[in-house]
Amino acid sequence: QVQLVESGGGLVQAGGSLRLSCAASGNIFSFNTMGWYRRAPGKQRELVATIPSIGSYIYADSVKGRFTISRDNTKNTVYLQMNSLKPEDTAVYYCHVNNYFWGQGTQVTVSS
């Protein structure tokens, strides 16, 4: 069993920054894919960024150049550094492992 706990969300003004963290416990291995999705009010869930076990990182076009995903396998933690935030980034952000295990979500609100 895997448990994921997100943190770091909050309220920020447009142009500001936030750093989300997702700590995983359980049977997590460095070859697992980890990443972030988000769901804005009234919209479908959207992939934000993914770190595969091998290969290139994946970013949504809407966040390229502003968000950076990283992971620390020694801590079983994945991070999402979000810079130059926009009101349209407002959403609940969820981390995942292998698109199978999910965290409870953390709210990010960007005011204009």
Biopython code that builds the backbone (N, CA, C, O; Angstrom):
import numpy as np
from Bio.PDB.StructureBuilder import StructureBuilder

atoms = [
    (1, "GLN", "N", (0.850, -1.192, 0.000)),
    (1, "GLN", "CA", (0.000, 0.000, 0.000)),
    (1, "GLN", "C", (0.883, 1.239, 0.000)),
    (1, "GLN", "O", (1.944, 1.265, 0.624)),
    (2, "VAL", "N", (0.430, 2.257, -0.706)),
    (2, "VAL", "CA", (1.174, 3.505, -0.837)),
    (2, "VAL", "C", (0.302, 4.645, -0.346)),
    (2, "VAL", "O", (-0.880, 4.721, -0.683)),
    (3, "GLN", "N", (0.874, 5.517, 0.437)),
    (3, "GLN", "CA", (0.181, 6.719, 0.889)),
    (3, "GLN", "C", (0.939, 7.939, 0.405)),
    (3, "GLN", "O", (2.167, 7.994, 0.473)),
    (4, "LEU", "N", (0.191, 8.912, -0.085)),
    (4, "LEU", "CA", (0.772, 10.154, -0.591)),
    (4, "LEU", "C", (0.174, 11.327, 0.179)),
    (4, "LEU", "O", (-1.041, 11.411, 0.362)),
    (5, "VAL", "N", (1.031, 12.217, 0.622)),
    (5, "VAL", "CA", (0.570, 13.385, 1.371)),
    (5, "VAL", "C", (1.152, 14.630, 0.727)),
    (5, "VAL", "O", (2.367, 14.826, 0.709)),
    (6, "GLU", "N", (0.261, 15.478, 0.193)),
    (6, "GLU", "CA", (0.697, 16.724, -0.437)),
    (6, "GLU", "C", (0.716, 17.846, 0.583)),
    (6, "GLU", "O", (0.000, 17.815, 1.585)),
    (7, "SER", "N", (1.542, 18.827, 0.309)),
    (7, "SER", "CA", (1.590, 20.038, 1.119)),
    (7, "SER", "C", (2.135, 21.169, 0.271)),
    (7, "SER", "O", (2.689, 20.945, -0.805)),
    (8, "GLY", "N", (1.974, 22.389, 0.766)),
    (8, "GLY", "CA", (2.552, 23.541, 0.094)),
    (8, "GLY", "C", (1.569, 24.409, -0.648)),
    (8, "GLY", "O", (1.944, 25.466, -1.156)),
    (9, "GLY", "N", (0.326, 23.995, -0.726)),
    (9, "GLY", "CA", (-0.652, 24.834, -1.401)),
    (9, "GLY", "C", (-0.995, 26.064, -0.581)),
    (9, "GLY", "O", (-0.575, 26.202, 0.568)),
    (10, "GLY", "N", (-1.768, 26.958, -1.193)),
    (10, "GLY", "CA", (-2.165, 28.157, -0.473)),
    (10, "GLY", "C", (-2.658, 29.224, -1.411)),
    (10, "GLY", "O", (-2.947, 28.970, -2.581)),
    (11, "LEU", "N", (-2.748, 30.431, -0.874)),
    (11, "LEU", "CA", (-3.210, 31.595, -1.627)),
    (11, "LEU", "C", (-2.018, 32.475, -1.963)),
    (11, "LEU", "O", (-1.213, 32.795, -1.088)),
    (12, "VAL", "N", (-1.901, 32.865, -3.216)),
    (12, "VAL", "CA", (-0.786, 33.695, -3.652)),
    (12, "VAL", "C", (-1.286, 34.669, -4.705)),
    (12, "VAL", "O", (-2.246, 34.381, -5.420)),
    (13, "GLN", "N", (-0.647, 35.801, -4.799)),
    (13, "GLN", "CA", (-0.994, 36.766, -5.834)),
    (13, "GLN", "C", (-0.399, 36.352, -7.172)),
    (13, "GLN", "O", (0.600, 35.634, -7.228)),
    (14, "ALA", "N", (-1.016, 36.804, -8.229)),
    (14, "ALA", "CA", (-0.498, 36.541, -9.574)),
    (14, "ALA", "C", (0.949, 37.015, -9.659)),
    (14, "ALA", "O", (1.302, 38.088, -9.170)),
    (15, "GLY", "N", (1.772, 36.188, -10.293)),
    (15, "GLY", "CA", (3.190, 36.480, -10.395)),
    (15, "GLY", "C", (4.015, 35.872, -9.280)),
    (15, "GLY", "O", (5.245, 35.870, -9.341)),
    (16, "GLY", "N", (3.351, 35.361, -8.270)),
    (16, "GLY", "CA", (4.043, 34.767, -7.139)),
    (16, "GLY", "C", (4.434, 33.325, -7.387)),
    (16, "GLY", "O", (4.261, 32.786, -8.480)),
    (17, "SER", "N", (4.971, 32.711, -6.331)),
    (17, "SER", "CA", (5.472, 31.343, -6.434)),
    (17, "SER", "C", (4.979, 30.497, -5.269)),
    (17, "SER", "O", (4.706, 30.993, -4.176)),
    (18, "LEU", "N", (4.878, 29.221, -5.541)),
    (18, "LEU", "CA", (4.591, 28.227, -4.519)),
    (18, "LEU", "C", (5.386, 26.974, -4.848)),
    (18, "LEU", "O", (5.724, 26.719, -6.004)),
    (19, "ARG", "N", (5.677, 26.196, -3.813)),
    (19, "ARG", "CA", (6.335, 24.912, -4.004)),
    (19, "ARG", "C", (5.497, 23.833, -3.338)),
    (19, "ARG", "O", (5.293, 23.832, -2.123)),
    (20, "LEU", "N", (5.023, 22.927, -4.158)),
    (20, "LEU", "CA", (4.256, 21.798, -3.647)),
    (20, "LEU", "C", (5.184, 20.625, -3.381)),
    (20, "LEU", "O", (6.159, 20.402, -4.099)),
    (21, "SER", "N", (4.857, 19.883, -2.332)),
    (21, "SER", "CA", (5.597, 18.668, -2.012)),
    (21, "SER", "C", (4.625, 17.511, -1.893)),
    (21, "SER", "O", (3.469, 17.690, -1.510)),
    (22, "CYS", "N", (5.098, 16.340, -2.221)),
    (22, "CYS", "CA", (4.290, 15.134, -2.095)),
    (22, "CYS", "C", (5.190, 14.040, -1.545)),
    (22, "CYS", "O", (6.087, 13.550, -2.230)),
    (23, "ALA", "N", (4.936, 13.672, -0.309)),
    (23, "ALA", "CA", (5.731, 12.641, 0.349)),
    (23, "ALA", "C", (5.011, 11.311, 0.243)),
    (23, "ALA", "O", (3.833, 11.197, 0.583)),
    (24, "ALA", "N", (5.724, 10.320, -0.226)),
    (24, "ALA", "CA", (5.153, 8.986, -0.414)),
    (24, "ALA", "C", (5.700, 8.024, 0.628)),
    (24, "ALA", "O", (6.884, 8.052, 0.965)),
    (25, "SER", "N", (4.836, 7.193, 1.120)),
    (25, "SER", "CA", (5.262, 6.137, 2.038)),
    (25, "SER", "C", (4.705, 4.814, 1.541)),
    (25, "SER", "O", (3.688, 4.775, 0.847)),
    (26, "GLY", "N", (5.374, 3.745, 1.898)),
    (26, "GLY", "CA", (4.952, 2.440, 1.419)),
    (26, "GLY", "C", (5.958, 1.907, 0.425)),
    (26, "GLY", "O", (7.140, 2.249, 0.475)),
    (27, "ASN", "N", (5.490, 1.078, -0.469)),
    (27, "ASN", "CA", (6.381, 0.420, -1.423)),
    (27, "ASN", "C", (6.636, 1.313, -2.636)),
    (27, "ASN", "O", (6.101, 1.097, -3.723)),
    (28, "ILE", "N", (7.469, 2.315, -2.407)),
    (28, "ILE", "CA", (7.830, 3.241, -3.484)),
    (28, "ILE", "C", (9.236, 2.927, -3.940)),
    (28, "ILE", "O", (10.135, 2.754, -3.116)),
    (29, "PHE", "N", (9.434, 2.852, -5.222)),
    (29, "PHE", "CA", (10.752, 2.600, -5.770)),
    (29, "PHE", "C", (11.113, 3.693, -6.761)),
    (29, "PHE", "O", (10.247, 4.362, -7.325)),
    (30, "SER", "N", (12.404, 3.855, -6.957)),
    (30, "SER", "CA", (12.865, 4.950, -7.801)),
    (30, "SER", "C", (12.380, 4.818, -9.231)),
    (30, "SER", "O", (12.368, 5.805, -9.968)),
    (31, "PHE", "N", (11.971, 3.601, -9.652)),
    (31, "PHE", "CA", (11.541, 3.463, -11.030)),
    (31, "PHE", "C", (10.071, 3.749, -11.231)),
    (31, "PHE", "O", (9.557, 3.588, -12.338)),
    (32, "ASN", "N", (9.393, 4.164, -10.201)),
    (32, "ASN", "CA", (7.995, 4.545, -10.370)),
    (32, "ASN", "C", (7.884, 5.913, -11.031)),
    (32, "ASN", "O", (8.720, 6.791, -10.818)),
    (33, "THR", "N", (6.855, 6.076, -11.821)),
    (33, "THR", "CA", (6.534, 7.384, -12.368)),
    (33, "THR", "C", (5.773, 8.185, -11.317)),
    (33, "THR", "O", (4.844, 7.676, -10.689)),
    (34, "MET", "N", (6.167, 9.414, -11.135)),
    (34, "MET", "CA", (5.481, 10.302, -10.193)),
    (34, "MET", "C", (5.149, 11.604, -10.903)),
    (34, "MET", "O", (5.816, 11.990, -11.863)),
    (35, "GLY", "N", (4.129, 12.263, -10.431)),
    (35, "GLY", "CA", (3.772, 13.500, -11.084)),
    (35, "GLY", "C", (2.615, 14.214, -10.435)),
    (35, "GLY", "O", (2.167, 13.859, -9.345)),
    (36, "TRP", "N", (2.144, 15.222, -11.125)),
    (36, "TRP", "CA", (1.075, 16.088, -10.630)),
    (36, "TRP", "C", (-0.008, 16.282, -11.692)),
    (36, "TRP", "O", (0.273, 16.442, -12.880)),
    (37, "TYR", "N", (-1.242, 16.261, -11.225)),
    (37, "TYR", "CA", (-2.394, 16.669, -11.999)),
    (37, "TYR", "C", (-3.074, 17.804, -11.242)),
    (37, "TYR", "O", (-2.768, 18.070, -10.080)),
    (38, "ARG", "N", (-3.991, 18.457, -11.918)),
    (38, "ARG", "CA", (-4.800, 19.462, -11.240)),
    (38, "ARG", "C", (-6.225, 19.432, -11.789)),
    (38, "ARG", "O", (-6.475, 19.001, -12.914)),
    (39, "ARG", "N", (-7.141, 19.903, -10.956)),
    (39, "ARG", "CA", (-8.538, 20.024, -11.370)),
    (39, "ARG", "C", (-9.040, 21.385, -10.935)),
    (39, "ARG", "O", (-9.116, 21.691, -9.745)),
    (40, "ALA", "N", (-9.380, 22.197, -11.927)),
    (40, "ALA", "CA", (-9.947, 23.512, -11.660)),
    (40, "ALA", "C", (-11.466, 23.383, -11.577)),
    (40, "ALA", "O", (-12.029, 22.437, -12.130)),
    (41, "PRO", "N", (-12.131, 24.297, -10.909)),
    (41, "PRO", "CA", (-13.587, 24.236, -10.797)),
    (41, "PRO", "C", (-14.256, 24.189, -12.167)),
    (41, "PRO", "O", (-13.989, 25.025, -13.031)),
    (42, "GLY", "N", (-15.119, 23.211, -12.352)),
    (42, "GLY", "CA", (-15.853, 23.100, -13.595)),
    (42, "GLY", "C", (-15.065, 22.557, -14.766)),
    (42, "GLY", "O", (-15.558, 22.542, -15.894)),
    (43, "LYS", "N", (-13.845, 22.109, -14.513)),
    (43, "LYS", "CA", (-13.010, 21.603, -15.591)),
    (43, "LYS", "C", (-12.585, 20.169, -15.317)),
    (43, "LYS", "O", (-12.679, 19.668, -14.196)),
    (44, "GLN", "N", (-12.115, 19.531, -16.376)),
    (44, "GLN", "CA", (-11.614, 18.171, -16.222)),
    (44, "GLN", "C", (-10.211, 18.177, -15.625)),
    (44, "GLN", "O", (-9.492, 19.175, -15.667)),
    (45, "ARG", "N", (-9.856, 17.036, -15.073)),
    (45, "ARG", "CA", (-8.505, 16.888, -14.539)),
    (45, "ARG", "C", (-7.485, 17.061, -15.656)),
    (45, "ARG", "O", (-7.684, 16.594, -16.777)),
    (46, "GLU", "N", (-6.405, 17.730, -15.334)),
    (46, "GLU", "CA", (-5.388, 18.069, -16.331)),
    (46, "GLU", "C", (-4.014, 17.649, -15.831)),
    (46, "GLU", "O", (-3.655, 17.905, -14.682)),
    (47, "LEU", "N", (-3.254, 17.004, -16.701)),
    (47, "LEU", "CA", (-1.880, 16.676, -16.349)),
    (47, "LEU", "C", (-1.070, 17.958, -16.254)),
    (47, "LEU", "O", (-1.160, 18.816, -17.132)),
    (48, "VAL", "N", (-0.290, 18.094, -15.208)),
    (48, "VAL", "CA", (0.571, 19.265, -15.036)),
    (48, "VAL", "C", (2.012, 18.919, -15.393)),
    (48, "VAL", "O", (2.622, 19.565, -16.244)),
    (49, "ALA", "N", (2.547, 17.899, -14.738)),
    (49, "ALA", "CA", (3.933, 17.513, -14.975)),
    (49, "ALA", "C", (4.155, 16.089, -14.471)),
    (49, "ALA", "O", (3.512, 15.633, -13.525)),
    (50, "THR", "N", (5.083, 15.408, -15.130)),
    (50, "THR", "CA", (5.372, 14.018, -14.784)),
    (50, "THR", "C", (6.864, 13.765, -14.857)),
    (50, "THR", "O", (7.548, 14.245, -15.762)),
    (51, "ILE", "N", (7.358, 13.009, -13.895)),
    (51, "ILE", "CA", (8.729, 12.491, -13.959)),
    (51, "ILE", "C", (8.615, 10.985, -14.163)),
    (51, "ILE", "O", (8.202, 10.272, -13.249)),
    (52, "PRO", "N", (8.967, 10.498, -15.327)),
    (52, "PRO", "CA", (8.952, 9.050, -15.545)),
    (52, "PRO", "C", (10.189, 8.428, -14.903)),
    (52, "PRO", "O", (11.119, 9.126, -14.502)),
    (53, "SER", "N", (10.177, 7.111, -14.816)),
    (53, "SER", "CA", (11.336, 6.429, -14.247)),
    (53, "SER", "C", (12.561, 6.623, -15.141)),
    (53, "SER", "O", (13.682, 6.763, -14.653)),
    (54, "ILE", "N", (12.335, 6.630, -16.436)),
    (54, "ILE", "CA", (13.379, 6.969, -17.394)),
    (54, "ILE", "C", (12.744, 7.849, -18.459)),
    (54, "ILE", "O", (11.527, 7.846, -18.646)),
    (55, "GLY", "N", (13.570, 8.586, -19.139)),
    (55, "GLY", "CA", (13.049, 9.419, -20.206)),
    (55, "GLY", "C", (12.859, 10.855, -19.785)),
    (55, "GLY", "O", (13.235, 11.260, -18.686)),
    (56, "SER", "N", (12.273, 11.608, -20.674)),
    (56, "SER", "CA", (12.139, 13.044, -20.484)),
    (56, "SER", "C", (10.972, 13.387, -19.569)),
    (56, "SER", "O", (9.973, 12.671, -19.505)),
    (57, "TYR", "N", (11.127, 14.502, -18.865)),
    (57, "TYR", "CA", (10.032, 15.012, -18.069)),
    (57, "TYR", "C", (8.941, 15.499, -19.022)),
    (57, "TYR", "O", (9.213, 15.872, -20.163)),
    (58, "ILE", "N", (7.718, 15.486, -18.533)),
    (58, "ILE", "CA", (6.577, 15.918, -19.329)),
    (58, "ILE", "C", (5.896, 17.075, -18.618)),
    (58, "ILE", "O", (5.627, 17.012, -17.418)),
    (59, "TYR", "N", (5.624, 18.122, -19.366)),
    (59, "TYR", "CA", (4.924, 19.286, -18.840)),
    (59, "TYR", "C", (3.745, 19.638, -19.738)),
    (59, "TYR", "O", (3.806, 19.485, -20.958)),
    (60, "ALA", "N", (2.672, 20.111, -19.112)),
    (60, "ALA", "CA", (1.582, 20.675, -19.894)),
    (60, "ALA", "C", (2.081, 21.945, -20.564)),
    (60, "ALA", "O", (2.902, 22.669, -19.999)),
    (61, "ASP", "N", (1.592, 22.214, -21.754)),
    (61, "ASP", "CA", (2.023, 23.421, -22.470)),
    (61, "ASP", "C", (1.743, 24.677, -21.649)),
    (61, "ASP", "O", (2.490, 25.654, -21.721)),
    (62, "SER", "N", (0.696, 24.646, -20.892)),
    (62, "SER", "CA", (0.281, 25.835, -20.142)),
    (62, "SER", "C", (1.226, 26.182, -18.990)),
    (62, "SER", "O", (1.173, 27.289, -18.455)),
    (63, "VAL", "N", (2.092, 25.236, -18.606)),
    (63, "VAL", "CA", (2.989, 25.498, -17.476)),
    (63, "VAL", "C", (4.464, 25.471, -17.868)),
    (63, "VAL", "O", (5.328, 25.760, -17.040)),
    (64, "LYS", "N", (4.758, 25.133, -19.102)),
    (64, "LYS", "CA", (6.156, 25.085, -19.534)),
    (64, "LYS", "C", (6.838, 26.424, -19.329)),
    (64, "LYS", "O", (6.292, 27.478, -19.653)),
    (65, "GLY", "N", (8.046, 26.359, -18.783)),
    (65, "GLY", "CA", (8.797, 27.573, -18.527)),
    (65, "GLY", "C", (8.476, 28.237, -17.207)),
    (65, "GLY", "O", (9.190, 29.141, -16.774)),
    (66, "ARG", "N", (7.397, 27.793, -16.556)),
    (66, "ARG", "CA", (7.003, 28.387, -15.272)),
    (66, "ARG", "C", (7.082, 27.374, -14.128)),
    (66, "ARG", "O", (7.441, 27.729, -13.005)),
    (67, "PHE", "N", (6.750, 26.128, -14.412)),
    (67, "PHE", "CA", (6.745, 25.083, -13.384)),
    (67, "PHE", "C", (7.930, 24.144, -13.605)),
    (67, "PHE", "O", (8.354, 23.900, -14.735)),
    (68, "THR", "N", (8.449, 23.627, -12.496)),
    (68, "THR", "CA", (9.530, 22.655, -12.553)),
    (68, "THR", "C", (9.224, 21.504, -11.606)),
    (68, "THR", "O", (8.972, 21.709, -10.419)),
    (69, "ILE", "N", (9.249, 20.302, -12.144)),
    (69, "ILE", "CA", (9.030, 19.117, -11.319)),
    (69, "ILE", "C", (10.374, 18.491, -10.999)),
    (69, "ILE", "O", (11.292, 18.494, -11.819)),
    (70, "SER", "N", (10.471, 17.958, -9.801)),
    (70, "SER", "CA", (11.697, 17.278, -9.388)),
    (70, "SER", "C", (11.331, 16.210, -8.364)),
    (70, "SER", "O", (10.221, 16.185, -7.833)),
    (71, "ARG", "N", (12.278, 15.344, -8.104)),
    (71, "ARG", "CA", (12.021, 14.300, -7.111)),
    (71, "ARG", "C", (13.284, 13.991, -6.338)),
    (71, "ARG", "O", (14.396, 14.146, -6.842)),
    (72, "ASP", "N", (13.099, 13.558, -5.129)),
    (72, "ASP", "CA", (14.204, 13.123, -4.279)),
    (72, "ASP", "C", (13.890, 11.688, -3.887)),
    (72, "ASP", "O", (13.061, 11.440, -3.011)),
    (73, "ASN", "N", (14.550, 10.759, -4.534)),
    (73, "ASN", "CA", (14.257, 9.353, -4.284)),
    (73, "ASN", "C", (14.673, 8.909, -2.891)),
    (73, "ASN", "O", (14.132, 7.937, -2.364)),
    (74, "THR", "N", (15.620, 9.605, -2.294)),
    (74, "THR", "CA", (16.035, 9.251, -0.939)),
    (74, "THR", "C", (14.948, 9.589, 0.076)),
    (74, "THR", "O", (14.891, 9.010, 1.161)),
    (75, "LYS", "N", (14.085, 10.539, -0.296)),
    (75, "LYS", "CA", (12.991, 10.946, 0.588)),
    (75, "LYS", "C", (11.628, 10.515, 0.059)),
    (75, "LYS", "O", (10.601, 10.812, 0.669)),
    (76, "ASN", "N", (11.615, 9.814, -1.075)),
    (76, "ASN", "CA", (10.351, 9.421, -1.704)),
    (76, "ASN", "C", (9.415, 10.609, -1.855)),
    (76, "ASN", "O", (8.228, 10.523, -1.543)),
    (77, "THR", "N", (9.950, 11.692, -2.324)),
    (77, "THR", "CA", (9.189, 12.928, -2.412)),
    (77, "THR", "C", (9.310, 13.525, -3.807)),
    (77, "THR", "O", (10.389, 13.538, -4.400)),
    (78, "VAL", "N", (8.203, 14.012, -4.316)),
    (78, "VAL", "CA", (8.191, 14.730, -5.577)),
    (78, "VAL", "C", (7.764, 16.166, -5.296)),
    (78, "VAL", "O", (6.908, 16.419, -4.449)),
    (79, "TYR", "N", (8.370, 17.093, -6.016)),
    (79, "TYR", "CA", (8.126, 18.514, -5.797)),
    (79, "TYR", "C", (7.599, 19.152, -7.075)),
    (79, "TYR", "O", (7.845, 18.663, -8.177)),
    (80, "LEU", "N", (6.880, 20.238, -6.910)),
    (80, "LEU", "CA", (6.458, 21.045, -8.046)),
    (80, "LEU", "C", (6.704, 22.508, -7.687)),
    (80, "LEU", "O", (5.974, 23.100, -6.892)),
    (81, "GLN", "N", (7.733, 23.072, -8.281)),
    (81, "GLN", "CA", (8.029, 24.489, -8.088)),
    (81, "GLN", "C", (7.222, 25.269, -9.107)),
    (81, "GLN", "O", (7.365, 25.062, -10.312)),
    (82, "MET", "N", (6.384, 26.156, -8.630)),
    (82, "MET", "CA", (5.491, 26.916, -9.500)),
    (82, "MET", "C", (5.833, 28.392, -9.395)),
    (82, "MET", "O", (5.667, 29.008, -8.343)),
    (83, "ASN", "N", (6.308, 28.947, -10.491)),
    (83, "ASN", "CA", (6.660, 30.361, -10.554)),
    (83, "ASN", "C", (5.748, 31.093, -11.523)),
    (83, "ASN", "O", (5.057, 30.479, -12.336)),
    (84, "SER", "N", (5.759, 32.412, -11.423)),
    (84, "SER", "CA", (4.946, 33.250, -12.315)),
    (84, "SER", "C", (3.515, 32.746, -12.382)),
    (84, "SER", "O", (2.946, 32.587, -13.461)),
    (85, "LEU", "N", (2.952, 32.499, -11.225)),
    (85, "LEU", "CA", (1.613, 31.923, -11.168)),
    (85, "LEU", "C", (0.571, 32.869, -11.740)),
    (85, "LEU", "O", (0.679, 34.090, -11.622)),
    (86, "LYS", "N", (-0.436, 32.277, -12.359)),
    (86, "LYS", "CA", (-1.526, 33.014, -12.987)),
    (86, "LYS", "C", (-2.854, 32.596, -12.348)),
    (86, "LYS", "O", (-2.956, 31.501, -11.795)),
    (87, "PRO", "N", (-3.856, 33.447, -12.419)),
    (87, "PRO", "CA", (-5.164, 33.056, -11.864)),
    (87, "PRO", "C", (-5.685, 31.745, -12.446)),
    (87, "PRO", "O", (-6.366, 30.987, -11.755)),
    (88, "GLU", "N", (-5.372, 31.474, -13.703)),
    (88, "GLU", "CA", (-5.837, 30.229, -14.318)),
    (88, "GLU", "C", (-5.128, 28.998, -13.787)),
    (88, "GLU", "O", (-5.503, 27.878, -14.133)),
    (89, "ASP", "N", (-4.116, 29.176, -12.959)),
    (89, "ASP", "CA", (-3.472, 28.035, -12.297)),
    (89, "ASP", "C", (-4.241, 27.605, -11.043)),
    (89, "ASP", "O", (-3.906, 26.598, -10.419)),
    (90, "THR", "N", (-5.258, 28.363, -10.684)),
    (90, "THR", "CA", (-6.061, 28.014, -9.519)),
    (90, "THR", "C", (-6.722, 26.654, -9.720)),
    (90, "THR", "O", (-7.424, 26.434, -10.707)),
    (91, "ALA", "N", (-6.491, 25.752, -8.780)),
    (91, "ALA", "CA", (-7.004, 24.383, -8.892)),
    (91, "ALA", "C", (-6.617, 23.609, -7.638)),
    (91, "ALA", "O", (-5.841, 24.077, -6.805)),
    (92, "VAL", "N", (-7.178, 22.422, -7.534)),
    (92, "VAL", "CA", (-6.680, 21.462, -6.552)),
    (92, "VAL", "C", (-5.627, 20.618, -7.257)),
    (92, "VAL", "O", (-5.874, 20.060, -8.326)),
    (93, "TYR", "N", (-4.467, 20.533, -6.654)),
    (93, "TYR", "CA", (-3.352, 19.806, -7.244)),
    (93, "TYR", "C", (-3.194, 18.461, -6.539)),
    (93, "TYR", "O", (-3.178, 18.368, -5.312)),
    (94, "TYR", "N", (-3.078, 17.421, -7.371)),
    (94, "TYR", "CA", (-2.966, 16.064, -6.861)),
    (94, "TYR", "C", (-1.659, 15.431, -7.342)),
    (94, "TYR", "O", (-1.302, 15.547, -8.515)),
    (95, "CYS", "N", (-0.963, 14.777, -6.451)),
    (95, "CYS", "CA", (0.208, 14.019, -6.895)),
    (95, "CYS", "C", (-0.184, 12.551, -7.068)),
    (95, "CYS", "O", (-1.177, 12.087, -6.507)),
    (96, "HIS", "N", (0.598, 11.852, -7.834)),
    (96, "HIS", "CA", (0.296, 10.451, -8.096)),
    (96, "HIS", "C", (1.577, 9.646, -8.242)),
    (96, "HIS", "O", (2.659, 10.179, -8.491)),
    (97, "VAL", "N", (1.412, 8.361, -8.078)),
    (97, "VAL", "CA", (2.458, 7.395, -8.408)),
    (97, "VAL", "C", (1.861, 6.435, -9.411)),
    (97, "VAL", "O", (0.870, 5.760, -9.133)),
    (98, "ASN", "N", (2.468, 6.381, -10.564)),
    (98, "ASN", "CA", (2.032, 5.464, -11.617)),
    (98, "ASN", "C", (0.574, 5.645, -12.015)),
    (98, "ASN", "O", (-0.062, 4.702, -12.486)),
    (99, "ASN", "N", (0.041, 6.844, -11.832)),
    (99, "ASN", "CA", (-1.367, 7.117, -12.143)),
    (99, "ASN", "C", (-2.300, 6.120, -11.450)),
    (99, "ASN", "O", (-3.400, 5.843, -11.928)),
    (100, "TYR", "N", (-1.851, 5.603, -10.348)),
    (100, "TYR", "CA", (-2.632, 4.602, -9.627)),
    (100, "TYR", "C", (-2.866, 5.009, -8.181)),
    (100, "TYR", "O", (-3.988, 4.915, -7.682)),
    (101, "PHE", "N", (-1.836, 5.450, -7.519)),
    (101, "PHE", "CA", (-1.973, 5.943, -6.151)),
    (101, "PHE", "C", (-2.053, 7.469, -6.196)),
    (101, "PHE", "O", (-1.320, 8.121, -6.940)),
    (102, "TRP", "N", (-2.948, 8.019, -5.394)),
    (102, "TRP", "CA", (-3.203, 9.457, -5.445)),
    (102, "TRP", "C", (-3.198, 10.060, -4.051)),
    (102, "TRP", "O", (-3.570, 9.420, -3.068)),
    (103, "GLY", "N", (-2.765, 11.310, -4.000)),
    (103, "GLY", "CA", (-2.861, 12.054, -2.762)),
    (103, "GLY", "C", (-4.243, 12.665, -2.606)),
    (103, "GLY", "O", (-5.102, 12.531, -3.478)),
    (104, "GLN", "N", (-4.442, 13.335, -1.481)),
    (104, "GLN", "CA", (-5.758, 13.904, -1.180)),
    (104, "GLN", "C", (-5.967, 15.253, -1.857)),
    (104, "GLN", "O", (-7.090, 15.757, -1.894)),
    (105, "GLY", "N", (-4.922, 15.831, -2.381)),
    (105, "GLY", "CA", (-5.019, 17.109, -3.067)),
    (105, "GLY", "C", (-4.679, 18.281, -2.169)),
    (105, "GLY", "O", (-4.901, 18.243, -0.958)),
    (106, "THR", "N", (-4.140, 19.317, -2.776)),
    (106, "THR", "CA", (-3.845, 20.548, -2.059)),
    (106, "THR", "C", (-4.322, 21.721, -2.914)),
    (106, "THR", "O", (-4.076, 21.766, -4.119)),
    (107, "GLN", "N", (-5.002, 22.662, -2.277)),
    (107, "GLN", "CA", (-5.613, 23.775, -3.004)),
    (107, "GLN", "C", (-4.569, 24.853, -3.299)),
    (107, "GLN", "O", (-3.815, 25.270, -2.419)),
    (108, "VAL", "N", (-4.544, 25.285, -4.540)),
    (108, "VAL", "CA", (-3.733, 26.432, -4.945)),
    (108, "VAL", "C", (-4.683, 27.486, -5.497)),
    (108, "VAL", "O", (-5.449, 27.224, -6.424)),
    (109, "THR", "N", (-4.624, 28.673, -4.920)),
    (109, "THR", "CA", (-5.470, 29.770, -5.357)),
    (109, "THR", "C", (-4.593, 30.961, -5.704)),
    (109, "THR", "O", (-3.805, 31.426, -4.880)),
    (110, "VAL", "N", (-4.735, 31.448, -6.927)),
    (110, "VAL", "CA", (-3.951, 32.582, -7.396)),
    (110, "VAL", "C", (-4.902, 33.751, -7.628)),
    (110, "VAL", "O", (-5.813, 33.675, -8.453)),
    (111, "SER", "N", (-4.680, 34.816, -6.899)),
    (111, "SER", "CA", (-5.539, 35.993, -7.025)),
    (111, "SER", "C", (-4.959, 36.962, -8.043)),
    (111, "SER", "O", (-3.744, 37.057, -8.219)),
    (112, "SER", "N", (-5.854, 37.676, -8.704)),
    (112, "SER", "CA", (-5.398, 38.634, -9.745)),
    (112, "SER", "C", (-5.161, 40.011, -9.144)),
    (112, "SER", "O", (-4.779, 40.939, -9.858)),
]
sb = StructureBuilder()
sb.init_structure("model")
sb.init_model(0)
sb.init_chain("A")
sb.init_seg("    ")
for serial, (resi, resn, name, xyz) in enumerate(atoms, 1):
    if name == "N":
        sb.init_residue(resn, " ", resi, " ")
    sb.init_atom(name, np.array(xyz, "f"), 0.0, 1.0, " ", f" {name:<3s}", serial, name[0])
structure = sb.get_structure()
